[in-house]
């Protein structure tokens, strides 16, 4: 089991020129953009770990943020499950 935020990615609401992903989320009936930066080599790490383990992603965040992020970050399905708050 791997924690998503601050382990695999760093996310923030402030604009970032180095963001790998832009995730729109509904916050109190207003669309906000979350700017996400991947940790170095996270793609390689997930692929290699999936060869030896069932990789599960956990986040204290909500699925409305985590699902779109993981859909982009893990298009090959290396992570077999996702757990949310």
C-alpha positions as CSV (number, residue, x, y, z in Angstrom):
1,X,0.0,0.0,0.0
2,X,1.4,3.4,-1.1
3,X,0.2,6.8,0.1
4,X,-0.5,9.1,-2.9
5,X,0.0,12.6,-1.6
6,X,3.5,13.7,-0.5
7,X,4.8,10.2,-1.3
8,X,4.2,9.7,-5.0
9,X,3.1,13.2,-5.9
10,X,3.1,16.7,-4.5
11,X,-0.2,18.6,-5.1
12,X,-1.1,22.2,-4.5
13,X,-3.8,24.8,-5.4
14,X,-1.3,27.5,-6.4
15,X,-0.2,27.7,-10.1
16,X,2.9,25.7,-11.0
17,X,4.9,25.8,-14.2
18,X,6.4,22.4,-13.4
19,X,3.1,20.6,-12.8
20,X,2.8,17.2,-14.6
21,X,-1.0,17.2,-14.2
22,X,-3.8,19.7,-13.8
23,X,-6.8,18.2,-12.0
24,X,-10.1,20.1,-11.9
25,X,-12.2,19.5,-8.8
26,X,-15.5,20.8,-7.5
27,X,-14.9,22.6,-4.2
28,X,-18.2,24.0,-2.8
29,X,-19.8,24.4,-6.2
30,X,-16.7,26.1,-7.7
31,X,-14.2,24.4,-10.0
32,X,-10.6,24.6,-8.6
33,X,-7.5,23.3,-10.3
34,X,-5.0,21.2,-8.4
35,X,-1.5,21.3,-9.8
36,X,0.3,18.0,-9.4
37,X,4.0,17.2,-9.6
38,X,5.2,13.6,-9.8
39,X,8.1,12.5,-7.7
40,X,11.2,11.6,-9.7
41,X,11.0,8.1,-11.2
42,X,7.5,7.4,-9.9
43,X,6.5,5.8,-13.2
44,X,9.4,3.4,-13.1
45,X,8.8,2.7,-9.4
46,X,5.2,1.8,-9.9
47,X,6.0,-0.5,-12.9
48,X,8.7,-2.3,-11.0
49,X,6.7,-2.7,-7.8
50,X,3.8,-4.1,-9.8
51,X,6.0,-7.0,-11.0
52,X,6.5,-8.2,-7.4
53,X,3.5,-6.8,-5.4
54,X,-0.2,-6.0,-5.7
55,X,0.1,-2.2,-5.5
56,X,-2.7,-0.3,-3.7
57,X,-2.9,3.4,-3.6
58,X,-4.2,5.2,-0.5
59,X,-5.1,8.8,0.0
60,X,-6.8,10.8,2.7
61,X,-8.2,12.9,-0.2
62,X,-11.5,12.3,-1.9
63,X,-12.0,10.1,-5.0
64,X,-13.0,13.2,-7.1
65,X,-9.3,14.2,-6.9
66,X,-7.6,10.8,-6.7
67,X,-9.4,9.0,-9.5
68,X,-8.6,11.5,-12.3
69,X,-5.0,11.8,-11.1
70,X,-4.5,8.0,-11.0
71,X,-6.2,7.6,-14.4
72,X,-3.5,9.9,-15.9
73,X,-0.6,8.7,-13.8
74,X,-1.2,5.0,-14.1
75,X,-2.7,4.4,-17.6
76,X,-1.3,0.8,-17.7
77,X,-3.0,-0.2,-14.5
78,X,0.0,-1.1,-12.4
79,X,-2.0,-0.2,-9.3
80,X,-4.7,-2.8,-8.6
81,X,-6.8,-0.8,-6.1
82,X,-7.5,2.7,-4.8
83,X,-8.6,3.6,-1.3
84,X,-9.9,7.0,-0.3
85,X,-11.1,8.9,2.8
